[in-house]
Amino acid sequence: MIVITGAAGFIGSCLTTEMNQAGYTELILVDDFSKTHKQANYQHKKYIKLISRDKFIAWAINHAKEIQFIIHLGARTDTTDFNHSTFDKLNFTYSKDIWNLCANHHIPLIYASSAATYGMGEYGFKDDENLLSILKPMNPYAESKHNFDKWAIQRKEKPFFWAGLKFFNVYGPNEYHKGRMASVIFHAFNQIQETGKIKLFRSHHPNFKDGEQMRDFIYVKDVCKVIIFLMENRTSSGIYNLGTGKARTFLDLAIQIFEAMGINPNIEFIDTPKDIRDTYQYFTQAEMGKLREKAKYTLPFYTLEEGVKEYVQEYLLHKTYY
C-alpha cells in the first residue's frame, strides 16, 4: 500500500490520478474528508481506503508492515493565516509524527516543503541543506515548513529513503476549492471571464518594469512526475527544489492566458497594496541542479506556454477535474 496525505487537496488529488495512470491503485488516501467541497477531487479515483487525518497515525502504526511508501502532502497552506498554533499542530507536529513512524518502521517518505522557506530570497534559492540555518521565512506557514526541514536534517533516526520537496509556484487542475490561495493562473482566468481584463501589480522596484516581476511557475503534472520518479528510484535522500528552473514574468503569464482563451490581451496595472509592498518578491527561481545531478531526474518540464494552454483549455474552460 502507498499512502498519500492531503489526497483531497490540489497536488494530492492530481498525484492520485498520476499514480492510477502509472498502475498504482492500492492507495490509502488521507485527509479531512468532512470538507465536502473537495469531494470532486477524489471521488472517481482508484484507492483502497479513505482515512481521516486525525485517525491516520494510529491506523498506520497498526498497519505499518503493509505500507510501502508515504507521500505526505497534507498541510495548512494559507500564507495569510498568522495563527502559529495551527501551523505548529498541522504542519510541524503532525509531520514529525509521520517522520517518526517512517523511521521506526522502515517506511520511505516524501514530504512537501515549500519555496516560501526562502523568504525574500536574499540568500538565493539553492537547495543546499547547509544553508538552512540562515534562511528567513516571512510567515507562520513558511516558518512551519522551514522548522520541519531543519528538524528533519538534524534527526539521527531517519527513514531509509526520504525526500523533502520545496515546491515553487505550482498551478494546474483541481485547485477550484483553494479560494484566495489558488494559483495566479486560476484567478487571472476568472478575472478575464468576469471583466475581460487582468489586473497586475505595478512595479515599485527600480530594477523591474511593470509586469516584469518574475516567478518560477511549475505545472502540477510535473510535480507529480517528480514524486513518482523519486518513489520508484530512491536515488539519494535529501531536500530538493521543485520548480522549472526558469523564472517567467507575470506579463508573459497574462499574455499566455489570454491566448489560451482566444482573447486579445487587456492588462491593467494597479499599485501593489502597501501592507505587502515591503515583503513582495520580485524574483524567484529554483536552482534545479541538485534534482538533475544528484537524484538523476532527466525528464523535461512543461514550458509556461504548454502548461497554461493545457490548464486553461482542458480544465478551466470546462470546469473539469484531473
C-alpha positions in Angstrom: 0.0 0.0 0.0 1.1 3.6 -0.7 -0.2 6.4 1.5 -0.9 9.9 0.2 -1.8 12.5 2.8 -3.6 15.7 1.6 -5.2 13.5 -1.0 -8.3 15.6 -1.3 -6.3 18.7 -2.0 -4.8 20.2 -5.1 -1.5 18.4 -5.6 -2.6 15.3 -3.7 -5.6 14.6 -5.9 -3.6 15.2 -9.1 -0.9 12.8 -7.7 -3.6 10.2 -7.1 -4.6 10.4 -10.8 -1.0 10.1 -11.9 -0.5 7.2 -9.7 -3.6 5.4 -11.0 -2.3 6.1 -14.6 1.0 4.6 -13.6 -0.7 1.4 -12.4 -0.8 2.2 -8.7 -4.3 1.5 -7.3 -3.6 0.2 -3.8 -3.6 3.6 -2.3 -4.6 4.9 1.1 -5.9 8.4 0.9 -5.6 10.6 4.0 -7.3 14.0 4.5 -10.1 15.8 6.3 -12.9 14.3 4.3 -15.6 16.2 6.2 -14.9 19.1 3.8 -17.3 18.1 1.1 -16.4 20.9 -1.3 -13.2 18.9 -2.2 -15.1 15.7 -2.9 -14.9 16.0 -6.7 -11.1 16.0 -6.4 -11.0 12.3 -5.4 -14.4 10.7 -6.0 -13.5 9.0 -9.3 -10.0 7.8 -8.2 -9.0 4.2 -7.6 -7.9 3.6 -4.0 -8.4 1.1 -1.2 -9.4 3.3 1.7 -10.1 6.9 2.9 -8.8 7.7 6.3 -9.4 10.8 8.3 -6.2 12.8 9.0 -6.7 12.7 12.8 -7.0 8.9 12.8 -4.2 8.1 10.4 -1.2 7.8 12.8 -2.9 5.3 15.0 -4.1 3.3 11.9 -0.6 3.4 10.4 1.1 2.1 13.5 -1.2 -1.0 13.3 -0.7 -1.4 9.6 3.0 -0.4 9.2 4.1 -3.7 7.7 1.7 -3.2 4.9 2.8 0.3 4.0 5.3 0.5 1.2 5.7 4.3 1.0 4.2 7.5 2.4 3.8 10.7 0.4 3.0 13.4 2.9 1.4 16.4 1.1 -1.2 17.3 3.7 -0.7 20.8 5.3 -2.2 24.0 6.3 -1.1 26.3 3.3 -2.7 29.7 3.9 0.1 32.2 3.9 -2.2 34.9 5.2 -3.1 33.0 8.4 -0.9 34.1 11.3 -2.1 31.6 13.9 1.1 30.0 14.8 -0.5 27.2 16.8 -2.5 25.9 13.8 0.7 25.6 11.8 2.6 24.1 14.6 0.0 21.4 15.0 -0.9 20.6 11.4 2.5 21.2 9.6 5.2 20.7 12.2 4.0 18.3 14.9 2.0 16.1 12.5 4.9 15.9 10.1 7.2 14.8 12.9 4.7 12.1 13.8 4.8 10.8 10.2 8.6 11.0 10.1 9.0 9.1 13.3 6.5 6.5 12.0 8.6 6.0 8.9 11.9 5.9 10.7 10.7 3.4 13.3 9.0 1.1 10.7 11.5 1.4 7.8 9.0 3.2 5.5 10.4 5.5 2.8 9.0 9.0 2.8 8.5 12.0 0.5 7.1 15.2 2.1 6.1 18.6 0.9 8.3 21.5 1.9 7.9 24.9 0.2 9.9 27.6 -1.6 8.3 30.0 0.9 11.1 28.9 3.2 13.5 31.0 1.2 11.8 34.2 2.5 12.7 37.2 0.3 15.3 35.2 -1.5 18.1 37.4 -0.1 20.3 34.2 0.1 19.2 32.8 -3.2 17.2 29.7 -4.0 19.7 27.0 -3.6 18.6 23.7 -2.0 21.8 23.3 0.0 20.9 21.8 3.4 24.0 23.6 4.9 22.2 26.9 4.2 19.0 26.1 6.1 20.1 28.0 9.3 20.4 31.4 7.5 17.0 31.4 5.7 14.4 33.8 6.9 10.8 32.7 6.1 8.3 35.5 6.4 5.0 34.0 7.7 3.9 31.2 10.0 3.2 28.8 7.1 6.7 29.2 5.7 8.2 29.0 9.3 6.4 25.7 9.9 7.8 24.2 6.7 11.3 25.6 7.4 11.2 24.4 11.0 10.4 20.9 9.9 13.2 20.9 7.2 15.7 21.8 9.9 14.3 19.3 12.4 14.4 16.5 9.7 18.1 17.2 8.8 19.1 17.0 12.4 17.5 13.7 13.1 19.7 10.7 13.8 16.8 8.3 13.2 15.7 8.8 9.5 13.6 6.8 7.0 16.0 4.7 4.9 14.9 6.9 2.0 13.4 10.4 2.3 13.0 13.5 0.2 11.6 16.9 1.1 10.4 18.9 -1.9 10.4 22.7 -1.9 7.5 23.4 -4.3 7.7 26.7 -6.1 4.6 28.3 -7.8 2.5 25.2 -8.6 -0.5 25.6 -10.8 -2.9 23.3 -12.6 -6.2 21.4 -12.3 -8.1 20.5 -9.1 -7.5 23.8 -7.3 -11.1 25.0 -7.6 -11.5 24.7 -3.8 -8.5 26.8 -2.8 -10.1 30.2 -2.8 -7.6 33.1 -2.4 -4.7 30.6 -2.2 -5.3 29.2 -5.7 -2.7 30.0 -8.3 -2.5 33.3 -10.1 -3.4 31.5 -13.3 -6.7 30.4 -11.8 -7.5 33.9 -10.5 -6.5 35.6 -13.7 -8.7 33.3 -15.8 -11.7 34.1 -13.7 -10.9 37.8 -13.8 -10.8 37.7 -17.6 -14.1 35.8 -17.7 -15.8 38.3 -15.4 -14.2 41.6 -16.6 -12.4 41.0 -19.9 -9.1 42.1 -18.4 -6.3 41.2 -16.0 -5.0 43.4 -13.2 -1.3 43.0 -12.5 0.7 44.7 -9.7 2.7 47.8 -10.8 6.4 47.5 -10.0 7.7 49.6 -7.1 11.2 48.4 -7.7 13.6 50.4 -9.9 15.1 47.2 -11.5 11.8 45.8 -12.7 9.3 47.3 -15.1 5.6 46.9 -14.6 4.6 43.3 -15.1 8.1 42.0 -15.2 8.2 40.7 -11.7 9.2 37.0 -12.1 8.2 33.7 -10.6 9.2 30.1 -11.2 5.8 28.6 -12.3 5.6 24.8 -12.4 2.7 22.7 -13.7 1.2 20.3 -11.2 1.7 17.3 -13.5 5.4 17.9 -13.5 5.3 17.9 -9.7 3.6 14.5 -9.7 6.0 13.0 -12.2 9.0 14.0 -10.0 7.3 12.5 -6.9 6.6 9.2 -8.7 10.2 9.2 -10.0 11.7 9.6 -6.6 9.3 7.0 -5.1 10.4 4.4 -7.8 14.1 5.2 -7.9 15.0 6.4 -4.4 18.4 7.6 -5.7 19.5 9.9 -2.9 17.8 11.3 0.2 17.6 15.0 0.9 15.8 18.3 0.4 15.2 19.2 -3.3 13.9 22.3 -5.0 10.9 21.6 -7.3 10.4 24.3 -9.9 11.3 24.5 -13.5 14.5 26.5 -13.0 13.2 29.1 -15.5 11.5 32.2 -14.0 8.9 33.9 -16.2 7.3 37.3 -15.9 3.7 37.9 -14.9 3.3 39.7 -18.2 4.3 36.5 -20.0 1.8 34.6 -17.9 -1.1 37.1 -18.6 -0.5 37.0 -22.4 -0.5 33.2 -22.4 -3.8 33.1 -20.5 -5.4 35.5 -23.0 -4.0 33.5 -25.9 -5.3 30.2 -24.5 -8.7 31.7 -24.1 -8.7 33.2 -27.6 -9.0 36.8 -26.4 -6.9 39.8 -27.2 -4.8 40.9 -24.2 -6.2 43.6 -21.9 -3.9 44.3 -19.0 -4.3 46.9 -16.3 -1.6 47.8 -13.7 -2.5 48.6 -10.2 -0.4 49.6 -7.2 0.8 46.8 -5.0 -1.0 47.1 -1.7 1.1 49.0 0.9 0.7 46.3 3.5 2.5 43.7 1.4 4.8 46.0 -0.6 7.8 45.7 1.7 7.7 41.9 1.6 6.7 41.5 -2.1 9.1 39.2 -4.0 10.2 40.4 -7.4 12.1 37.3 -8.4 12.0 33.6 -7.6 13.8 30.9 -9.5 14.6 27.3 -8.3 18.1 26.1 -8.7 17.5 22.7 -10.2 21.0 21.2 -10.4 20.5 19.0 -7.3 17.4 17.2 -8.6 19.1 16.7 -12.0 22.5 15.7 -10.9 22.0 14.0 -7.5 18.6 12.5 -8.0 19.2 11.9 -11.7 15.9 13.3 -12.8 16.1 13.8 -16.6 12.6 14.5 -17.9 11.8 17.9 -19.3 9.3 20.2 -17.6 6.2 21.8 -19.3 7.0 25.3 -20.6 4.8 28.1 -19.3 3.2 28.2 -22.7 2.4 24.4 -22.7 1.2 24.3 -19.1 -1.1 27.4 -19.3 -2.6 26.3 -22.6 -3.4 22.8 -21.3 -4.7 24.0 -17.9 -7.0 26.7 -19.5 -8.2 24.7 -22.5 -8.6 21.3 -21.0 -9.7 22.2 -17.5 -10.7 25.7 -16.6 -12.8 26.4 -19.7 -14.8 23.2 -19.0 -14.5 23.2 -15.2 -13.2 19.7 -15.3 -11.0 17.7 -12.9 -7.9 15.7 -13.4 
